[in-house]
Structure formats: C-alpha cells, structure tokens
Amino acid sequence: MAGGGEEMKLLSTWFSPFGSRVRLALHLKGLSYEYVEENLQNKSQLLLESNPVHKKVPVLFHRGKPLCESMVIVDYIEEAFPDAGPSLLPSDPYERAIARFWVSFIETKFVGPWCQLFEGAKTRAEKAEGLKQILAARMTMEGALEGKPFFGGESVGCVDIALGGLLVWVRASEVLFGVMFFDAATTPLLSAWAERFAALDAARAALPDFGRVLKYAMMVRGPAAGAVAANN
C-alpha cells in the first residue's frame, strides 16, 4: 500500500461502522496506516485530547494532526491524496455537490433513525417509527442507484462508503428486528449493490466479521444498548 504507516494512524473500534468508513477509504486509495483499537469503556488520553468535543471514534492522525467525523475524514483523504487509487469524489463541482447531498441524506434519513433504534427507542411506537423512516429512506436510495452499479457510477465513491461502512450492521439489524432492509424482492438494486460492494477487496479488508458483529449487537440491545451511537 502507498503512504507511510508512520504518517497516518487511525483510532477506532473493531465494531464501529463509522471507523469502517475511514478504513474503506484508506484501502480503496491504497494507503497504509497504523490501526489503534480504542476501548470506549476506558477511553485513552489520546482520544480525549484529539477529539475533545465529542470524545468519539474514529480519529485519523495525518502527520500528527487529528481529524474527526468519518465522512469529514473521507473527504480529507480524497483531497490529501488525489493521485492515490480511484477518486472518491467526482471532479465536476455539480456532481460533487450531488454526492455530498446523498451522503447527507444517508446520515439524516438512514443512519439517524437506525442509531435511534439502538440508543433511544424504548416503546413499540418509537421502534415502529424508526423502522418506518429507515424503510422509506432505503426506497429513496434504491431510486438513486437506477442504471449504475455503484452510487459513484462505475466505481465506488463517497456515497458508497457512507452506506457501505454500515453494511455488516445492516445485515445484523435485519436479524435483530426481523425486517429485510436490502432484499432482492423489494430493493433489487440495493440488494445487488450490497453483494457487489461486499465483494470488493477493500470491503473484505475493512468491514468486520458478520458473526462477531451480530453477537455484539445482540449483547448491546440489552441494558447497554447504544454502543453503536457511541462513535460517529
């Protein structure tokens, strides 16, 4: 991989879908980095000092300078290493703005309600509302894939990373909630995209093991639910 491991260091946790986004970007760009596993129950001084506002993972250090927020980091990786690997953002300003719109859509309409299911949905009505929002959002995303293999077109881009980082957790959520979010019958384009994305070398390297995530998800759905939303 290109780039020196001494130049970049990533603080994250193995289960963090948001940390997976950063790892996806780094692997897609062919950049090497040092990975540091963070314990969110006993956060390191390095994490607390490098992300004093939110105190969350992931944090990427480049040449000693910390960067926070997963998709902000993905943007930075593209801008700092434009010649490494494929472009993660379109070169055309309009298309780049559209890509960022879809990233924002995924964050607010899909990720937000999904995190709420783990963190704050206590009543049946709250859970039903969260699922309703997620199912509506996935139909909108289905339409955005019309006529192309990836959200980025013929190759993976930032929108694919935004959703792809959550792919293993989406599958685990299907088991937990008994609802298929991406299925061939209702969302054939998203279903095919998910298989295509999961088969990428970068996804194999960056995404956590499904069985391990499912076991962890079943544990945090108890009194300690909310660990998913403990990182961004």
PAVONU-356829 format. One record per residue: x, y, z of N, C-alpha, C in turn; residue in three letters; residue number from 1. Coordinates in Angstrom, 1 decimal, always signed. Layout:
# PAVONU-356829
PT    n_xx    n_yy    n_zz   ca_xx   ca_yy   ca_zz    c_xx    c_yy    c_zz  rest   nr
PT       X       Y       Z       X       Y       Z       X       Y       Z   ALA  NUM
...
***
This chain:
# PAVONU-356829
PT    n_xx    n_yy    n_zz   ca_xx   ca_yy   ca_zz    c_xx    c_yy    c_zz  rest   nr
PT    +0.8    -1.2    +0.0    +0.0    +0.0    +0.0    +0.9    +1.2    +0.0   MET    1
PT    +0.4    +2.3    -0.6    +1.1    +3.6    -0.7    +1.0    +4.3    +0.6   ALA    2
PT    +1.9    +5.3    +0.8    +1.9    +6.1    +2.0    +2.6    +5.4    +3.1   GLY    3
PT    +3.1    +6.2    +4.0    +3.9    +5.6    +5.2    +3.0    +5.4    +6.4   GLY    4
PT    +3.1    +4.2    +7.0    +2.3    +3.9    +8.2    +2.6    +4.9    +9.3   GLY    5
PT    +3.9    +5.5    +9.3    +4.2    +6.5   +10.3    +3.5    +7.8   +10.1   GLU    6
PT    +2.9    +8.0    +8.9    +2.2    +9.3    +8.6    +0.8    +9.3    +9.1   GLU    7
PT    +0.2    +8.1    +9.0    -1.3    +8.0    +9.4    -1.5    +7.0   +10.5   MET    8
PT    -2.4    +7.4   +11.4    -2.8    +6.5   +12.5    -4.3    +6.6   +12.7   LYS    9
PT    -5.0    +5.5   +12.8    -6.4    +5.6   +13.0    -6.8    +5.0   +14.3   LEU   10
PT    -7.5    +5.8   +15.1    -8.1    +5.4   +16.4    -9.6    +5.0   +16.1   LEU   11
PT    -9.9    +3.7   +16.4   -11.3    +3.3   +16.1   -11.6    +2.1   +17.0   SER   12
PT   -12.7    +1.4   +16.8   -13.0    +0.2   +17.4   -13.4    -0.8   +16.3   THR   13
PT   -13.2    -2.1   +16.6   -13.4    -3.1   +15.6   -14.9    -3.1   +15.1   TRP   14
PT   -15.8    -2.7   +15.9   -17.2    -2.8   +15.5   -17.8    -1.5   +15.0   PHE   15
PT   -17.0    -0.5   +15.0   -17.5    +0.8   +14.5   -17.8    +0.9   +13.0   SER   16
PT   -19.1    +1.1   +12.6   -19.3    +1.2   +11.2   -18.8    +2.5   +10.7   PRO   17
PT   -18.6    +3.5   +11.5   -18.0    +4.8   +11.1   -16.5    +4.7   +10.9   PHE   18
PT   -15.9    +3.9   +11.8   -14.5    +3.6   +11.6   -14.3    +2.8   +10.3   GLY   19
PT   -15.2    +2.0   +10.0   -15.1    +1.2    +8.8   -15.2    +2.1    +7.6   SER   20
PT   -15.9    +3.2    +7.6   -15.9    +4.1    +6.5   -14.5    +4.6    +6.2   ARG   21
PT   -13.8    +5.0    +7.3   -12.4    +5.5    +7.1   -11.5    +4.4    +6.6   VAL   22
PT   -11.6    +3.2    +7.1   -10.8    +2.1    +6.6   -11.1    +1.8    +5.2   ARG   23
PT   -12.3    +1.9    +4.8   -12.7    +1.6    +3.4   -12.0    +2.6    +2.5   LEU   24
PT   -12.1    +3.9    +2.9   -11.4    +5.0    +2.1    -9.9    +4.7    +1.9   ALA   25
PT    -9.3    +4.4    +3.1    -7.8    +4.2    +3.1    -7.5    +3.0    +2.2   LEU   26
PT    -8.2    +1.9    +2.3    -7.9    +0.7    +1.5    -8.3    +1.0    +0.0   HIS   27
PT    -9.3    +1.7    -0.3    -9.6    +2.0    -1.7    -8.5    +2.8    -2.3   LEU   28
PT    -8.0    +3.7    -1.5    -6.9    +4.6    -2.1    -5.6    +3.9    -2.0   LYS   29
PT    -5.5    +2.7    -1.4    -4.2    +2.0    -1.3    -3.2    +2.7    -0.4   GLY   30
PT    -3.7    +3.3    +0.7    -2.9    +4.0    +1.7    -2.6    +3.1    +2.9   LEU   31
PT    -1.4    +3.1    +3.4    -1.1    +2.4    +4.6    -1.3    +3.2    +5.8   SER   32
PT    -1.6    +2.6    +7.0    -1.8    +3.4    +8.2    -1.7    +2.4    +9.4   TYR   33
PT    -1.4    +3.0   +10.5    -1.4    +2.3   +11.8    -2.8    +2.3   +12.4   GLU   34
PT    -3.3    +1.1   +12.7    -4.6    +1.0   +13.4    -4.4    +0.8   +14.9   TYR   35
PT    -5.2    +1.6   +15.6    -5.1    +1.5   +17.1    -6.5    +1.3   +17.6   VAL   36
PT    -6.7    +0.1   +18.2    -8.0    -0.3   +18.8    -8.3    +0.5   +20.1   GLU   37
PT    -9.4    +1.2   +20.1    -9.8    +2.0   +21.2   -10.8    +1.3   +22.1   GLU   38
PT   -10.7    +1.4   +23.4   -11.6    +0.9   +24.4   -12.6    +2.0   +24.8   ASN   39
PT   -13.8    +2.0   +24.3   -14.7    +3.1   +24.6   -15.2    +3.1   +26.1   LEU   40
PT   -15.0    +2.0   +26.8   -15.3    +2.0   +28.2   -14.2    +2.6   +29.0   GLN   41
PT   -13.1    +2.7   +28.4   -11.9    +3.3   +29.1   -11.1    +4.1   +28.1   ASN   42
PT   -11.6    +5.2   +27.7   -11.0    +5.9   +26.5    -9.6    +6.4   +26.8   LYS   43
PT    -8.8    +6.3   +25.9    -7.4    +6.7   +26.0    -7.3    +8.2   +26.1   SER   44
PT    -6.2    +8.7   +26.7    -6.0   +10.1   +26.8    -5.8   +10.7   +25.4   GLN   45
PT    -5.2    +9.9   +24.5    -5.0   +10.3   +23.1    -6.3   +10.6   +22.4   LEU   46
PT    -7.3    +9.8   +22.6    -8.7   +10.0   +22.1    -9.3   +11.2   +22.7   LEU   47
PT    -9.2   +11.4   +24.0    -9.9   +12.5   +24.7    -9.3   +13.8   +24.3   LEU   48
PT    -8.0   +13.8   +24.0    -7.3   +15.1   +23.6    -7.5   +15.4   +22.1   GLU   49
PT    -7.6   +14.3   +21.3    -7.6   +14.5   +19.9    -9.0   +14.8   +19.4   SER   50
PT   -10.1   +14.4   +20.2   -11.5   +14.7   +19.8   -12.1   +15.2   +21.1   ASN   51
PT   -11.7   +16.4   +21.6   -12.2   +16.9   +22.9   -13.7   +17.3   +22.8   PRO   52
PT   -14.3   +17.6   +21.6   -15.7   +18.0   +21.5   -16.6   +16.8   +21.8   VAL   53
PT   -16.4   +15.7   +21.0   -17.3   +14.6   +21.0   -16.7   +13.4   +21.8   HIS   54
PT   -15.4   +13.3   +21.8   -14.7   +12.2   +22.5   -15.1   +10.8   +21.9   LYS   55
PT   -15.2   +10.8   +20.6   -15.7    +9.6   +19.9   -14.7    +9.2   +18.8   LYS   56
PT   -14.8    +7.9   +18.4   -14.0    +7.4   +17.3   -14.9    +7.5   +16.0   VAL   57
PT   -14.3    +7.5   +14.8   -12.9    +7.4   +14.5   -12.2    +8.8   +14.6   PRO   58
PT   -10.9    +8.7   +14.8   -10.0    +9.8   +14.7    -8.8    +9.4   +13.8   VAL   59
PT    -8.5   +10.1   +12.8    -7.4    +9.8   +11.9    -6.3   +10.9   +12.1   LEU   60
PT    -5.1   +10.4   +12.4    -3.9   +11.3   +12.5    -3.1   +11.3   +11.2   PHE   61
PT    -2.9   +12.4   +10.6    -2.0   +12.5    +9.5    -0.9   +13.5    +9.8   HIS   62
PT    +0.3   +13.0    +9.8    +1.4   +13.8   +10.2    +1.2   +14.4   +11.5   ARG   63
PT    +0.6   +13.7   +12.4    +0.5   +14.1   +13.8    -0.8   +15.0   +14.1   GLY   64
PT    -1.5   +15.4   +13.0    -2.7   +16.2   +13.2    -3.9   +15.4   +13.2   LYS   65
PT    -4.8   +15.5   +14.2    -6.0   +14.7   +14.3    -7.2   +15.2   +13.4   PRO   66
PT    -7.9   +14.3   +12.9    -9.1   +14.6   +12.1   -10.3   +13.8   +12.7   LEU   67
PT   -11.5   +14.4   +12.8   -12.6   +13.7   +13.4   -13.8   +13.7   +12.4   CYS   68
PT   -14.8   +12.9   +12.7   -16.0   +12.7   +11.9   -15.7   +11.9   +10.6   GLU   69
PT   -16.3   +10.7   +10.5   -16.0    +9.8    +9.5   -16.0   +10.3    +8.1   SER   70
PT   -17.1   +11.0    +7.7   -17.2   +11.5    +6.3   -16.3   +12.7    +6.1   MET   71
PT   -16.0   +13.5    +7.1   -15.1   +14.6    +7.0   -13.7   +14.0    +6.7   VAL   72
PT   -13.4   +12.9    +7.4   -12.1   +12.2    +7.2   -12.0   +11.7    +5.8   ILE   73
PT   -13.1   +11.1    +5.3   -13.1   +10.5    +3.9   -12.8   +11.7    +2.9   VAL   74
PT   -13.5   +12.8    +3.1   -13.3   +14.0    +2.2   -11.8   +14.4    +2.3   ASP   75
PT   -11.2   +14.4    +3.5    -9.8   +14.8    +3.6    -8.9   +13.8    +2.9   TYR   76
PT    -9.2   +12.5    +3.1    -8.3   +11.5    +2.4    -8.3   +11.8    +0.9   ILE   77
PT    -9.4   +12.0    +0.3    -9.5   +12.3    -1.1    -8.7   +13.5    -1.5   GLU   78
PT    -8.8   +14.6    -0.7    -8.2   +15.9    -1.0    -6.7   +15.8    -0.8   GLU   79
PT    -6.3   +15.1    +0.3    -4.8   +15.0    +0.6    -4.1   +14.0    -0.3   ALA   80
PT    -4.8   +13.0    -0.8    -4.2   +12.0    -1.7    -5.0   +11.9    -3.0   PHE   81
PT    -5.0   +12.9    -3.8    -5.9   +12.9    -5.0    -5.3   +11.9    -6.1   PRO   82
PT    -4.1   +11.6    -6.0    -3.5   +10.7    -7.1    -3.4    +9.3    -6.6   ASP   83
PT    -3.8    +9.0    -5.4    -3.7    +7.6    -4.9    -5.0    +6.9    -5.2   ALA   84
PT    -4.9    +5.8    -5.9    -6.1    +5.0    -6.1    -7.2    +5.7    -6.9   GLY   85
PT    -8.4    +5.2    -6.8    -9.6    +5.9    -7.5   -10.0    +7.1    -6.8   PRO   86
PT   -10.6    +8.0    -7.5   -11.2    +9.2    -6.9   -12.5    +8.8    -6.2   SER   87
PT   -12.6    +9.4    -5.0   -13.8    +9.1    -4.2   -14.9   +10.1    -4.3   LEU   88
PT   -14.5   +11.2    -4.9   -15.5   +12.3    -5.2   -15.4   +12.7    -6.7   LEU   89
PT   -16.5   +13.0    -7.3   -16.5   +13.4    -8.7   -15.6   +14.7    -8.9   PRO   90
PT   -15.0   +14.9   -10.0   -14.2   +16.1   -10.3   -15.1   +17.3   -10.7   SER   91
PT   -16.3   +17.0   -11.2   -17.2   +18.1   -11.6   -17.8   +18.6   -10.3   ASP   92
PT   -17.8   +20.0   -10.2   -18.4   +20.6    -8.9   -19.8   +20.2    -8.7   PRO   93
PT   -20.6   +20.2    -9.8   -22.1   +19.9    -9.6   -22.2   +18.4    -9.1   TYR   94
PT   -21.5   +17.5    -9.8   -21.6   +16.1    -9.4   -21.1   +15.9    -8.0   GLU   95
PT   -20.1   +16.6    -7.6   -19.5   +16.5    -6.3   -20.5   +17.0    -5.2   ARG   96
PT   -21.3   +18.1    -5.6   -22.3   +18.6    -4.7   -23.4   +17.6    -4.5   ALA   97
PT   -23.8   +16.9    -5.6   -24.8   +15.9    -5.6   -24.4   +14.7    -4.7   ILE   98
PT   -23.1   +14.3    -4.8   -22.6   +13.2    -4.0   -22.7   +13.6    -2.5   ALA   99
PT   -22.4   +14.8    -2.2   -22.4   +15.2    -0.8   -23.9   +15.3    -0.3   ARG  100
PT   -24.8   +15.6    -1.2   -26.2   +15.6    -0.8   -26.6   +14.2    -0.4   PHE  101
PT   -26.2   +13.2    -1.2   -26.6   +11.8    -0.8   -25.9   +11.3    +0.4   TRP  102
PT   -24.7   +11.8    +0.7   -24.1   +11.5    +1.9   -24.9   +12.0    +3.1   VAL  103
PT   -25.3   +13.3    +3.0   -26.1   +13.9    +4.0   -27.5   +13.2    +4.2   SER  104
PT   -28.0   +12.8    +3.0   -29.3   +12.0    +3.1   -29.1   +10.7    +3.9   PHE  105
PT   -28.1   +10.0    +3.6   -27.8    +8.8    +4.3   -27.7    +9.0    +5.8   ILE  106
PT   -26.9   +10.1    +6.2   -26.7   +10.4    +7.6   -28.0   +10.7    +8.3   GLU  107
PT   -28.8   +11.5    +7.7   -30.0   +12.0    +8.4   -31.2   +11.1    +8.3   THR  108
PT   -31.4   +10.5    +7.1   -32.6    +9.7    +6.9   -32.5    +8.2    +7.1   LYS  109
PT   -31.2    +7.7    +7.1   -31.0    +6.3    +7.3   -30.2    +6.0    +8.6   PHE  110
PT   -29.0    +6.6    +8.7   -28.2    +6.4    +9.9   -28.8    +6.9   +11.2   VAL  111
PT   -29.4    +8.1   +11.1   -30.0    +8.7   +12.3   -31.1    +7.8   +12.9   GLY  112
PT   -32.1    +7.4   +12.2   -33.1    +6.5   +12.7   -32.6    +5.2   +13.1   PRO  113
PT   -31.6    +4.7   +12.4   -31.0    +3.4   +12.7   -30.3    +3.4   +14.0   TRP  114
PT   -29.5    +4.4   +14.3   -28.9    +4.6   +15.6   -29.9    +4.7   +16.7   CYS  115
PT   -31.0    +5.4   +16.4   -32.0    +5.6   +17.4   -32.6    +4.3   +17.9   GLN  116
PT   -32.7    +3.4   +17.0   -33.3    +2.1   +17.3   -32.4    +1.4   +18.4   LEU  117
PT   -31.1    +1.6   +18.3   -30.2    +1.0   +19.3   -30.1    +1.8   +20.6   PHE  118
PT   -30.2    +3.2   +20.4   -29.9    +4.0   +21.5   -31.1    +4.5   +22.3   GLU  119
PT   -32.2    +4.9   +21.7   -33.2    +5.6   +22.4   -34.6    +5.0   +22.2   GLY  120
PT   -34.9    +4.2   +21.2   -36.2    +3.7   +21.0   -36.6    +2.7   +22.1   ALA  121
PT   -37.5    +3.1   +23.0   -37.9    +2.2   +24.1   -39.3    +1.6   +23.9   LYS  122
PT   -40.2    +2.4   +23.4   -41.5    +1.9   +23.2   -41.7    +1.3   +21.8   THR  123
PT   -42.8    +0.5   +21.7   -43.1    -0.1   +20.4   -43.3    +0.9   +19.3   ARG  124
PT   -44.0    +2.0   +19.7   -44.3    +3.1   +18.8   -43.0    +3.8   +18.3   ALA  125
PT   -42.0    +4.0   +19.2   -40.8    +4.6   +18.8   -40.0    +3.7   +17.8   GLU  126
PT   -40.0    +2.4   +18.1   -39.3    +1.5   +17.2   -40.0    +1.4   +15.9   LYS  127
PT   -41.3    +1.4   +15.9   -42.1    +1.4   +14.6   -41.8    +2.6   +13.8   ALA  128
PT   -41.7    +3.8   +14.4   -41.4    +5.0   +13.7   -40.0    +5.0   +13.1   GLU  129
PT   -39.0    +4.5   +13.9   -37.7    +4.4   +13.4   -37.6    +3.5   +12.2   GLY  130
PT   -38.2    +2.3   +12.3   -38.2    +1.4   +11.1   -38.9    +2.0    +9.9   LEU  131
PT   -40.0    +2.7   +10.2   -40.7    +3.4    +9.1   -39.8    +4.3    +8.3   LYS  132
PT   -39.0    +5.1    +9.1   -38.1    +6.1    +8.4   -37.0    +5.4    +7.7   GLN  133
PT   -36.5    +4.3    +8.2   -35.4    +3.6    +7.5   -35.9    +2.9    +6.2   ILE  134
PT   -37.1    +2.3    +6.3   -37.6    +1.7    +5.1   -38.0    +2.7    +4.0   LEU  135
PT   -38.4    +3.9    +4.4   -38.7    +4.9    +3.4   -37.4    +5.4    +2.8   ALA  136
PT   -36.4    +5.6    +3.6   -35.1    +6.0    +3.1   -34.4    +5.0    +2.1   ALA  137
PT   -34.6    +3.8    +2.4   -34.0    +2.8    +1.6   -34.6    +2.8    +0.2   ARG  138
PT   -35.9    +3.1    +0.1   -36.6    +3.1    -1.2   -36.1    +4.3    -2.0   MET  139
PT   -35.8    +5.4    -1.3   -35.2    +6.6    -2.0   -33.9    +6.3    -2.5   THR  140
PT   -33.1    +5.6    -1.7   -31.7    +5.2    -2.1   -31.8    +4.2    -3.3   MET  141
PT   -32.8    +3.3    -3.3   -33.0    +2.4    -4.4   -33.1    +3.2    -5.7   GLU  142
PT   -33.9    +4.2    -5.7   -34.1    +5.0    -6.9   -32.8    +5.7    -7.3   GLY  143
PT   -31.9    +6.1    -6.4   -30.6    +6.7    -6.7   -29.7    +5.8    -7.4   ALA  144
PT   -29.9    +4.5    -7.3   -29.0    +3.5    -8.0   -29.4    +3.2    -9.4   LEU  145
PT   -30.5    +3.7    -9.9   -31.1    +3.3   -11.2   -30.0    +3.5   -12.3   GLU  146
PT   -29.7    +2.4   -12.9   -28.8    +2.4   -14.1   -27.4    +2.4   -13.8   GLY  147
PT   -26.9    +2.2   -12.6   -25.5    +2.1   -12.3   -25.2    +1.1   -11.2   LYS  148
PT   -24.0    +0.6   -11.3   -23.6    -0.5   -10.3   -23.3    +0.1    -8.9   PRO  149
PT   -22.8    +1.3    -8.8   -22.5    +1.9    -7.6   -23.1    +3.3    -7.5   PHE  150
PT   -23.2    +3.9    -6.3   -23.7    +5.2    -6.2   -22.8    +6.2    -6.9   PHE  151
PT   -21.5    +5.8    -6.9   -20.5    +6.6    -7.6   -20.4    +6.4    -9.1   GLY  152
PT   -21.3    +5.6    -9.6   -21.3    +5.3   -11.1   -20.6    +3.9   -11.3   GLY  153
PT   -19.6    +3.9   -12.2   -19.0    +2.6   -12.5   -18.0    +2.2   -11.4   GLU  154
PT   -17.6    +3.1   -10.6   -16.7    +2.8    -9.5   -17.2    +3.3    -8.2   SER  155
PT   -16.6    +2.9    -7.1   -17.1    +3.2    -5.7   -16.7    +4.7    -5.4   VAL  156
PT   -17.6    +5.4    -4.8   -17.3    +6.8    -4.4   -17.7    +7.0    -2.9   GLY  157
PT   -17.8    +8.3    -2.5   -18.0    +8.6    -1.1   -19.4    +8.2    -0.6   CYS  158
PT   -20.4    +8.2    -1.5   -21.7    +7.7    -1.1   -21.7    +6.3    -0.8   VAL  159
PT   -21.0    +5.5    -1.6   -20.9    +4.0    -1.4   -20.2    +3.8    +0.0   ASP  160
PT   -19.2    +4.6    +0.3   -18.5    +4.4    +1.5   -19.4    +4.8    +2.7   ILE  161
PT   -20.2    +5.8    +2.5   -21.1    +6.3    +3.6   -22.1    +5.2    +4.0   ALA  162
PT   -22.6    +4.5    +3.0   -23.6    +3.4    +3.3   -22.9    +2.1    +3.5   LEU  163
PT   -21.8    +1.8    +2.7   -21.1    +0.6    +2.8   -20.4    +0.3    +4.1   GLY  164
PT   -20.0    +1.4    +4.8   -19.5    +1.2    +6.2   -20.4    +0.6    +7.2   GLY  165
PT   -21.7    +0.7    +6.9   -22.8    +0.2    +7.8   -23.3    -1.2    +7.3   LEU  166
PT   -22.7    -1.7    +6.2   -23.3    -2.9    +5.6   -23.5    -4.1    +6.5   LEU  167
PT   -22.4    -4.4    +7.3   -22.5    -5.5    +8.2   -23.5    -5.3    +9.3   VAL  168
PT   -23.6    -4.0    +9.8   -24.5    -3.7   +10.8   -26.0    -3.8   +10.3   TRP  169
PT   -26.1    -3.4    +9.0   -27.5    -3.5    +8.4   -27.9    -5.0    +8.4   VAL  170
PT   -27.0    -5.9    +8.0   -27.3    -7.3    +8.0   -27.7    -7.8    +9.4   ARG  171
PT   -26.9    -7.3   +10.3   -27.1    -7.7   +11.7   -28.5    -7.2   +12.2   ALA  172
PT   -28.8    -6.0   +11.8   -30.1    -5.4   +12.2   -31.3    -6.1   +11.6   SER  173
PT   -31.1    -6.7   +10.4   -32.2    -7.5    +9.8   -32.5    -8.7   +10.6   GLU  174
PT   -31.5    -9.3   +11.2   -31.7   -10.4   +12.1   -32.4   -10.0   +13.4   VAL  175
PT   -31.9    -8.9   +14.0   -32.4    -8.4   +15.2   -33.8    -7.9   +15.2   LEU  176
PT   -34.2    -7.2   +14.1   -35.5    -6.6   +14.0   -36.5    -7.4   +13.1   PHE  177
PT   -36.0    -8.5   +12.5   -36.8    -9.3   +11.7   -37.4    -8.6   +10.5   GLY  178
PT   -36.6    -7.7    +9.9   -37.0    -6.9    +8.8   -35.9    -6.9    +7.8   VAL  179
PT   -36.2    -7.2    +6.5   -35.2    -7.1    +5.5   -35.1    -5.7    +5.0   MET  180
PT   -33.9    -5.1    +5.2   -33.7    -3.7    +4.7   -33.3    -3.7    +3.2   PHE  181
PT   -32.4    -4.6    +2.8   -32.0    -4.7    +1.4   -32.3    -6.1    +1.0   PHE  182
PT   -33.4    -6.3    +0.2   -33.7    -7.7    -0.3   -34.1    -7.6    -1.8   ASP  183
PT   -33.8    -8.7    -2.4   -34.0    -8.8    -3.9   -35.4    -8.5    -4.4   ALA  184
PT   -36.4    -8.8    -3.5   -37.8    -8.6    -3.9   -38.2    -7.2    -3.9   ALA  185
PT   -37.8    -6.5    -2.8   -38.3    -5.1    -2.6   -37.3    -4.0    -3.1   THR  186
PT   -36.0    -4.3    -2.9   -35.0    -3.4    -3.3   -33.9    -4.1    -4.1   THR  187
PT   -34.2    -4.6    -5.3   -33.3    -5.4    -6.1   -32.0    -4.6    -6.4   PRO  188
PT   -32.0    -3.3    -6.6   -30.8    -2.6    -6.9   -29.9    -2.5    -5.7   LEU  189
PT   -30.5    -2.2    -4.5   -29.7    -2.1    -3.3   -29.1    -3.5    -2.9   LEU  190
PT   -29.9    -4.5    -3.1   -29.5    -5.9    -2.8   -28.3    -6.2    -3.6   SER  191
PT   -28.4    -6.0    -4.9   -27.3    -6.3    -5.8   -26.0    -5.4    -5.5   ALA  192
PT   -26.3    -4.1    -5.2   -25.2    -3.2    -4.8   -24.5    -3.8    -3.5   TRP  193
PT   -25.3    -4.2    -2.5   -24.7    -4.7    -1.3   -23.8    -5.9    -1.6   ALA  194
PT   -24.2    -6.9    -2.4   -23.4    -8.0    -2.8   -22.1    -7.6    -3.5   GLU  195
PT   -22.3    -6.6    -4.5   -21.2    -6.1    -5.2   -20.2    -5.4    -4.3   ARG  196
PT   -20.7    -4.6    -3.4   -19.8    -3.8    -2.5   -19.0    -4.8    -1.6   PHE  197
PT   -19.7    -5.7    -1.0   -19.1    -6.7    -0.1   -18.0    -7.5    -0.7   ALA  198
PT   -18.1    -7.7    -2.0   -17.1    -8.5    -2.7   -15.8    -7.7    -3.0   ALA  199
PT   -15.8    -6.4    -2.8   -14.6    -5.6    -3.1   -13.5    -6.0    -2.1   LEU  200
PT   -12.2    -6.0    -2.6   -11.1    -6.2    -1.7   -11.1    -5.3    -0.6   ASP  201
PT   -11.4    -4.0    -0.8   -11.3    -3.0    +0.3   -12.4    -3.4    +1.3   ALA  202
PT   -13.5    -3.8    +0.9   -14.6    -4.2    +1.9   -14.2    -5.4    +2.7   ALA  203
PT   -13.6    -6.4    +2.0   -13.1    -7.6    +2.8   -12.1    -7.2    +3.8   ARG  204
PT   -11.3    -6.2    +3.5   -10.2    -5.8    +4.4   -10.7    -4.9    +5.6   ALA  205
PT   -11.8    -4.1    +5.3   -12.2    -3.0    +6.2   -13.4    -3.4    +7.1   ALA  206
PT   -14.3    -4.2    +6.5   -15.5    -4.5    +7.3   -15.3    -5.6    +8.3   LEU  207
PT   -16.0    -5.5    +9.4   -15.9    -6.5   +10.5   -16.6    -7.8   +10.1   PRO  208
PT   -16.3    -8.9   +10.8   -17.0   -10.2   +10.6   -18.4   -10.1   +11.0   ASP  209
PT   -19.3   -10.6   +10.1   -20.7   -10.5   +10.4   -21.1   -11.2   +11.7   PHE  210
PT   -20.6   -12.5   +11.9   -21.0   -13.2   +13.1   -20.6   -12.5   +14.3   GLY  211
PT   -19.4   -11.9   +14.3   -18.9   -11.2   +15.5   -19.8   -10.0   +15.8   ARG  212
PT   -20.1    -9.3   +14.7   -21.0    -8.1   +14.9   -22.4    -8.5   +15.4   VAL  213
PT   -22.9    -9.5   +14.8   -24.3   -10.0   +15.3   -24.3   -10.4   +16.7   LEU  214
PT   -23.2   -11.1   +17.2   -23.1   -11.4   +18.6   -23.0   -10.2   +19.5   LYS  215
PT   -22.2    -9.2   +19.0   -22.1    -8.0   +19.8   -23.4    -7.2   +19.8   TYR  216
PT   -24.1    -7.1   +18.6   -25.3    -6.4   +18.5   -26.4    -7.0   +19.5   ALA  217
PT   -26.4    -8.3   +19.5   -27.4    -8.9   +20.4   -27.1    -8.6   +21.9   MET  218
PT   -25.8    -8.4   +22.2   -25.5    -8.1   +23.6   -25.9    -6.6   +23.9   MET  219
PT   -25.5    -5.7   +23.0   -25.8    -4.3   +23.3   -27.3    -3.9   +23.2   VAL  220
PT   -28.1    -4.8   +22.6   -29.5    -4.5   +22.6   -30.2    -4.6   +23.9   ARG  221
PT   -29.4    -5.1   +24.9   -29.9    -5.2   +26.3   -29.7    -3.8   +27.0   GLY  222
PT   -29.5    -3.8   +28.3   -29.4    -2.6   +29.1   -28.3    -1.7   +28.6   PRO  223
PT   -27.3    -2.3   +28.0   -26.2    -1.4   +27.5   -26.3    -1.0   +26.1   ALA  224
PT   -27.5    -1.1   +25.5   -27.8    -0.7   +24.1   -27.4    +0.8   +23.9   ALA  225
PT   -26.9    +1.1   +22.7   -26.4    +2.4   +22.5   -25.0    +2.5   +22.1   GLY  226
PT   -24.2    +1.4   +22.2   -22.8    +1.4   +21.9   -22.6    +1.8   +20.4   ALA  227
PT   -23.5    +1.5   +19.6   -23.3    +1.9   +18.2   -23.3    +3.4   +18.0   VAL  228
PT   -24.1    +4.1   +18.7   -24.1    +5.5   +18.6   -23.0    +6.2   +19.4   ALA  229
PT   -22.2    +5.4   +20.1   -21.1    +6.0   +20.8   -19.9    +6.3   +19.9   ALA  230
PT   -20.0    +6.1   +18.6   -19.0    +6.5   +17.7   -19.6    +7.1   +16.5   ASN  231
PT   -18.9    +8.0   +15.8   -19.5    +8.7   +14.7   -18.6    +8.6   +13.4   ASN  232
***
